[in-house]
């Protein structure tokens, strides 16, 4: 797989070039560009499999790539390289777009290349970038999450998610008035992603729930939570106290 680095900083390009050549066996060739327009030209010329794209560059931000590359030419994976704000990082995560934080570490680059090798076959880069662009330009979109599915990327309102259920290294997502879907990410991924929301809570090792869809809390013959879709599970005494406290905070803020 060939790689392209688009970054206006000479030292940043040199460092990433060295890491790719010395630490990533999947990479057979590395090209460099100092700005977005030069990078777009090299994309069309060499058709790389992975593009490492800096965000903050003179004239055109890396986020503007959608304006210069047609949908049919998005036959590559993008990994943004950035020292960007935490706000934008959350947008990357919600949109399922990969990124590396500067200063870049070789291990992160290895993982990004391995991930890109797998994702390349799905050809979903364009759709994920559209989602990222929408999230960054519409703060209200932070109420949505991008879920990679077999035929693309599905964007769901967080309020429409009833709960997540662990299924080995996969997670089943229960959706309001819709069929549930299976996502190839562990439950811990979604717990970390939604940790700062005021509505998602993990009361059980196998479940991450949206408390707006809790139908009933049962404290007879053990402690149970029943969701709007009928899913019912037990909750330990320790988690029960956390759950009640979480619910009280939620009710006071709404």
Sine and cosine of phi, psi and omega as CSV:
sin_phi,cos_phi,sin_psi,cos_psi,sin_omega,cos_omega
0.00,0.00,0.71,-0.70,0.02,-1.00
-1.00,-0.07,0.52,-0.85,-0.05,-1.00
-0.84,-0.55,0.48,-0.88,0.07,-1.00
-0.79,-0.62,0.74,-0.67,0.06,-1.00
-0.95,-0.32,0.84,-0.55,0.06,-1.00
-0.89,-0.45,0.95,-0.31,-0.07,-1.00
-0.37,-0.93,0.69,-0.73,-0.02,-1.00
-0.99,0.16,-0.17,0.99,-0.01,-1.00
-1.00,-0.09,0.86,-0.51,-0.03,-1.00
-0.86,0.51,-0.69,0.72,-0.04,-1.00
-0.91,0.41,-0.62,0.78,0.01,-1.00
-0.91,0.42,-0.67,0.74,0.03,-1.00
-0.90,0.43,-0.69,0.72,-0.04,-1.00
-0.89,0.45,-0.68,0.74,0.00,-1.00
-0.89,0.45,-0.75,0.66,-0.03,-1.00
-0.92,0.40,-0.61,0.79,0.05,-1.00
-0.86,0.51,-0.72,0.69,0.00,-1.00
-0.89,0.46,-0.70,0.72,0.01,-1.00
-0.88,0.48,-0.70,0.71,-0.03,-1.00
-0.89,0.46,-0.66,0.75,-0.05,-1.00
-0.96,0.26,-0.54,0.84,-0.09,-1.00
-1.00,-0.10,-0.41,0.91,-0.14,-0.99
-0.88,-0.48,-0.14,0.99,-0.09,-1.00
-0.84,-0.55,0.99,-0.16,-0.06,-1.00
-0.91,0.41,-0.39,0.92,-0.03,-1.00
-0.94,0.35,-0.38,0.92,-0.09,-1.00
-1.00,0.05,0.84,-0.55,-0.03,-1.00
-0.98,-0.21,-0.38,0.93,-0.02,-1.00
-0.42,-0.91,0.56,-0.83,0.01,-1.00
-0.79,-0.61,0.80,-0.60,0.06,-1.00
-0.93,-0.36,0.39,-0.92,-0.02,-1.00
-0.75,-0.66,0.57,-0.82,0.10,-0.99
-0.65,-0.76,0.58,-0.81,-0.07,-1.00
-1.00,-0.09,-0.11,0.99,0.08,-1.00
-0.43,-0.90,0.14,-0.99,-0.12,-0.99
-0.90,0.43,-0.69,0.73,-0.06,-1.00
-0.91,0.42,-0.64,0.77,0.08,-1.00
-0.90,0.43,-0.63,0.78,0.02,-1.00
-0.90,0.45,-0.68,0.74,0.03,-1.00
-0.87,0.49,-0.64,0.76,0.03,-1.00
-0.88,0.47,-0.66,0.75,0.01,-1.00
-0.94,0.33,-0.54,0.84,0.07,-1.00
-0.87,0.50,-0.72,0.69,-0.01,-1.00
-0.93,0.36,-0.50,0.86,-0.04,-1.00
-0.99,0.17,-0.68,0.73,-0.14,-0.99
-0.94,-0.33,-0.26,0.96,0.00,-1.00
0.79,0.61,0.86,0.52,-0.01,-1.00
-0.92,0.39,0.36,-0.93,0.03,-1.00
-1.00,0.07,-0.41,0.91,-0.01,-1.00
-0.62,-0.79,0.68,-0.73,0.01,-1.00
-0.84,-0.54,0.86,-0.52,0.10,-1.00
-1.00,-0.07,0.91,-0.41,-0.21,-0.98
-0.86,-0.52,0.90,-0.44,0.07,-1.00
-0.95,0.32,0.55,-0.83,-0.02,-1.00
-1.00,0.06,-0.80,0.61,-0.11,-0.99
-1.00,0.02,0.99,-0.11,0.03,-1.00
-0.75,-0.66,0.44,-0.90,0.04,-1.00
-0.87,0.49,0.51,-0.86,0.07,-1.00
0.95,0.31,-0.91,0.42,-0.02,-1.00
-0.82,-0.57,0.81,-0.59,0.11,-0.99
-0.93,0.36,0.48,-0.88,0.07,-1.00
-0.86,0.51,-0.41,0.91,0.00,-1.00
-0.94,0.35,-0.19,0.98,-0.01,-1.00
-1.00,0.08,0.07,1.00,-0.10,-1.00
-0.85,0.53,-0.49,0.87,0.01,-1.00
-0.88,0.47,-0.40,0.92,-0.02,-1.00
-0.98,0.18,-0.24,0.97,-0.11,-0.99
-0.87,-0.49,-0.18,0.98,-0.01,-1.00
-0.85,-0.53,0.81,-0.58,0.01,-1.00
-0.94,0.33,0.42,-0.91,0.02,-1.00
-0.81,0.59,-0.67,0.75,-0.07,-1.00
-0.92,0.38,-0.32,0.95,-0.03,-1.00
-0.99,-0.11,0.03,1.00,0.02,-1.00
-0.99,0.11,0.93,0.38,0.03,-1.00
-0.97,-0.24,0.62,0.78,-0.06,-1.00
-0.53,-0.85,0.30,-0.95,0.10,-1.00
-0.99,-0.14,0.57,-0.82,0.05,-1.00
-0.93,-0.37,0.71,-0.71,0.16,-0.99
-0.84,-0.54,0.91,-0.41,0.02,-1.00
-0.97,0.25,0.66,-0.75,0.11,-0.99
-0.93,-0.38,0.82,-0.58,-0.18,-0.98
-0.38,-0.93,0.44,-0.90,0.21,-0.98
-0.91,-0.41,0.55,0.83,-0.16,-0.99
-0.93,0.36,0.19,-0.98,-0.03,-1.00
-0.93,0.38,0.35,-0.94,0.02,-1.00
-0.87,0.49,-0.54,0.84,0.02,-1.00
-0.84,0.54,-0.73,0.68,-0.02,-1.00
-0.94,0.34,-0.59,0.81,0.01,-1.00
-0.87,0.50,-0.66,0.75,0.05,-1.00
-0.89,0.45,-0.57,0.82,0.04,-1.00
-0.91,0.42,-0.66,0.75,0.06,-1.00
-0.86,0.51,-0.71,0.70,-0.05,-1.00
-0.91,0.42,-0.71,0.71,-0.01,-1.00
-0.91,0.41,-0.45,0.90,-0.03,-1.00
-0.99,-0.11,0.05,1.00,0.00,-1.00
0.87,0.50,0.57,0.82,0.04,-1.00
-0.97,-0.23,0.73,-0.68,-0.08,-1.00
-0.99,0.16,0.45,-0.89,-0.02,-1.00
-0.42,-0.91,0.38,-0.92,0.11,-0.99
-0.82,-0.57,0.74,-0.67,0.03,-1.00
-1.00,0.02,0.73,-0.68,0.08,-1.00
-0.98,0.18,0.59,-0.81,-0.03,1.00
-0.94,0.33,0.66,-0.75,-0.10,-0.99
-0.99,0.17,0.67,-0.74,0.03,-1.00
-0.95,-0.33,0.59,-0.80,-0.09,-1.00
-0.85,0.52,-0.57,0.82,-0.03,-1.00
-0.91,0.41,-0.63,0.78,0.03,-1.00
-0.90,0.43,-0.61,0.79,0.02,-1.00
-0.91,0.41,-0.69,0.72,0.06,-1.00
-0.82,0.57,-0.75,0.66,-0.02,-1.00
-0.90,0.44,-0.63,0.78,0.00,-1.00
-0.90,0.43,-0.65,0.76,0.01,-1.00
-0.92,0.39,-0.68,0.73,0.02,-1.00
-0.89,0.46,-0.67,0.74,0.02,-1.00
-0.91,0.42,-0.67,0.74,-0.01,-1.00
-0.90,0.44,-0.59,0.80,0.01,-1.00
-0.86,0.51,-0.61,0.79,0.01,-1.00
-0.97,0.25,-0.71,0.70,-0.07,-1.00
-0.94,0.34,-0.42,0.91,-0.07,-1.00
-0.84,0.55,-0.58,0.81,-0.02,-1.00
-0.92,0.39,-0.42,0.91,-0.06,-1.00
-0.99,0.12,-0.34,0.94,0.07,-1.00
0.80,0.61,0.82,0.57,-0.04,-1.00
-0.91,-0.42,0.14,0.99,-0.10,-1.00
-0.83,0.56,-0.74,0.67,-0.07,-1.00
-0.86,0.51,-0.72,0.70,-0.03,-1.00
-0.90,0.43,-0.65,0.76,0.00,-1.00
-0.92,0.39,-0.60,0.80,0.04,-1.00
-0.93,0.37,-0.59,0.81,0.10,-1.00
-0.87,0.49,-0.67,0.74,0.03,-1.00
-0.89,0.45,-0.67,0.74,0.03,-1.00
-0.89,0.46,-0.71,0.70,0.01,-1.00
-0.86,0.51,-0.65,0.76,0.00,-1.00
-0.92,0.39,-0.67,0.74,-0.02,-1.00
-0.91,0.42,-0.69,0.72,-0.04,-1.00
-0.92,0.40,-0.54,0.84,-0.03,-1.00
-1.00,-0.01,-0.19,0.98,-0.01,-1.00
-0.73,-0.69,1.00,-0.05,-0.02,-1.00
-0.79,0.61,-0.49,0.87,0.01,-1.00
-0.91,0.42,-0.31,0.95,-0.01,-1.00
-0.94,0.34,-0.14,0.99,0.06,-1.00
-0.92,0.39,-0.07,1.00,0.10,-1.00
-1.00,0.00,0.14,0.99,0.03,-1.00
-0.89,-0.46,0.32,-0.95,0.05,-1.00
-0.69,-0.73,0.60,-0.80,0.02,-1.00
-0.99,-0.11,0.80,-0.60,0.00,-1.00
-0.88,-0.47,0.89,-0.46,0.03,-1.00
-0.95,0.32,0.87,-0.49,0.02,-1.00
-0.88,-0.48,0.09,-1.00,-0.14,-0.99
-0.87,0.50,-0.55,0.84,-0.08,-1.00
-0.95,-0.31,0.29,0.96,0.03,-1.00
0.50,-0.87,-0.61,-0.79,0.02,-1.00
-0.79,-0.61,0.76,-0.65,-0.01,-1.00
-0.95,-0.31,0.78,-0.63,0.00,-1.00
-0.97,-0.23,0.84,-0.54,-0.06,-1.00
-0.87,-0.49,0.62,-0.78,0.19,-0.98
-0.92,0.39,0.72,-0.69,0.01,-1.00
-0.86,0.52,-0.56,0.83,-0.01,-1.00
-0.91,0.41,-0.35,0.94,0.00,-1.00
-1.00,0.05,-0.10,0.99,0.02,-1.00
-1.00,-0.03,0.85,-0.52,0.00,-1.00
-0.98,0.18,-0.77,0.64,0.02,-1.00
-0.21,-0.98,0.25,-0.97,0.11,-0.99
-0.93,-0.38,0.65,-0.76,0.03,-1.00
-0.82,-0.58,0.77,-0.63,0.02,-1.00
-0.93,0.38,0.67,-0.74,0.06,-1.00
-0.62,-0.78,0.97,0.25,-0.10,-1.00
0.92,0.40,-0.79,-0.61,0.05,-1.00
-1.00,0.05,0.13,0.99,0.05,-1.00
-0.93,-0.36,0.18,-0.98,0.06,-1.00
-0.68,-0.73,0.76,-0.66,0.08,-1.00
-1.00,-0.03,0.76,-0.65,-0.01,-1.00
-0.95,-0.32,0.87,-0.49,0.03,-1.00
-1.00,-0.05,0.82,-0.57,-0.12,-0.99
-0.90,-0.44,0.64,-0.77,0.00,-1.00
-0.89,0.45,0.80,-0.60,0.05,-1.00
0.82,0.57,0.59,0.81,0.01,-1.00
-0.41,-0.91,0.21,-0.98,0.03,-1.00
-0.96,0.29,0.55,-0.84,0.06,-1.00
-0.97,0.26,0.41,-0.91,-0.02,-1.00
-0.78,-0.62,0.46,-0.89,-0.01,-1.00
-0.96,-0.28,0.80,-0.60,-0.06,-1.00
-0.91,-0.41,0.66,-0.75,-0.06,-1.00
-0.99,0.11,0.80,0.60,0.11,-0.99
-0.64,-0.77,0.56,-0.83,0.00,-1.00
-0.95,0.30,0.32,-0.95,-0.02,-1.00
-0.86,0.51,-0.56,0.83,-0.02,-1.00
-0.85,0.52,-0.55,0.84,0.03,-1.00
-0.86,0.51,-0.72,0.69,-0.04,-1.00
-0.96,0.28,-0.55,0.84,0.06,-1.00
-0.88,0.47,-0.71,0.71,0.02,-1.00
-0.91,0.41,-0.65,0.76,-0.04,-1.00
-0.91,0.42,-0.60,0.80,-0.10,-1.00
-0.96,-0.27,0.23,0.97,-0.08,-1.00
-0.84,0.54,-0.58,0.82,-0.10,-1.00
-1.00,0.01,0.00,1.00,0.05,-1.00
-0.97,0.23,0.33,-0.94,-0.03,-1.00
-1.00,-0.09,0.06,1.00,-0.11,-0.99
-0.86,-0.51,-0.21,0.98,-0.04,-1.00
-0.96,-0.29,0.73,-0.68,-0.09,-1.00
-0.63,-0.78,0.60,-0.80,0.01,-1.00
-0.95,-0.30,1.00,-0.09,-0.05,-1.00
-1.00,0.01,-0.07,1.00,-0.13,-0.99
-0.44,-0.90,0.52,-0.86,-0.05,-1.00
-0.89,0.46,-0.36,0.93,-0.05,-1.00
-0.98,-0.22,-0.07,1.00,-0.10,-0.99
-0.72,-0.69,0.62,-0.78,0.21,-0.98
-0.83,-0.56,0.88,-0.47,-0.19,-0.98
-0.91,-0.41,0.45,-0.89,0.16,-0.99
-1.00,-0.07,0.93,-0.37,-0.15,-0.99
-0.93,0.37,-0.25,0.97,0.08,-1.00
-0.95,0.32,-0.22,0.98,0.01,-1.00
-0.93,-0.36,0.30,0.95,0.12,-0.99
-0.97,0.25,0.85,-0.52,-0.02,-1.00
-1.00,0.03,-0.63,0.77,-0.10,-0.99
-0.39,-0.92,0.62,-0.78,0.18,-0.98
-0.93,-0.36,0.83,-0.55,-0.08,-1.00
-0.92,-0.39,0.87,-0.50,-0.01,-1.00
-0.93,-0.37,0.34,0.94,0.08,-1.00
-0.97,-0.23,0.64,-0.77,-0.01,-1.00
0.81,0.59,0.78,0.63,-0.07,-1.00
0.99,-0.16,0.07,-1.00,-0.01,-1.00
-0.93,-0.37,0.79,-0.61,-0.06,-1.00
-0.71,-0.70,0.48,-0.88,0.13,-0.99
-0.86,-0.50,0.74,-0.67,0.06,-1.00
-0.89,-0.45,0.77,-0.64,-0.01,-1.00
-1.00,-0.05,0.19,-0.98,-0.03,-1.00
-0.86,0.51,-0.47,0.88,-0.02,-1.00
-1.00,0.00,0.11,0.99,0.04,-1.00
1.00,-0.07,-0.20,0.98,0.04,-1.00
-0.88,0.47,0.79,-0.61,-0.04,-1.00
-0.77,-0.63,0.66,-0.75,0.00,-1.00
-0.49,-0.87,0.40,-0.92,-0.02,-1.00
-0.99,0.17,0.35,-0.94,0.02,-1.00
-0.67,-0.74,0.71,-0.71,-0.04,-1.00
-0.94,0.33,0.27,-0.96,-0.01,-1.00
-0.88,0.47,-0.65,0.76,0.02,-1.00
-0.89,0.45,-0.72,0.70,0.00,-1.00
-0.94,0.35,-0.46,0.89,0.02,-1.00
-0.87,0.49,-0.72,0.70,0.00,-1.00
-0.90,0.45,-0.66,0.75,0.04,-1.00
-0.89,0.45,-0.66,0.75,-0.03,-1.00
-0.89,0.45,-0.73,0.68,0.00,-1.00
-0.89,0.46,-0.66,0.75,0.03,-1.00
-0.90,0.44,-0.68,0.73,0.02,-1.00
-0.89,0.46,-0.68,0.73,0.00,-1.00
-0.90,0.43,-0.64,0.76,0.00,-1.00
-0.90,0.45,-0.68,0.74,0.03,-1.00
-0.89,0.45,-0.68,0.74,0.00,-1.00
-0.89,0.47,-0.70,0.71,-0.04,-1.00
-0.92,0.40,-0.57,0.82,0.01,-1.00
-0.94,0.34,-0.46,0.89,-0.06,-1.00
-1.00,-0.05,0.01,1.00,-0.02,-1.00
-0.80,-0.60,0.00,0.00,0.00,0.00
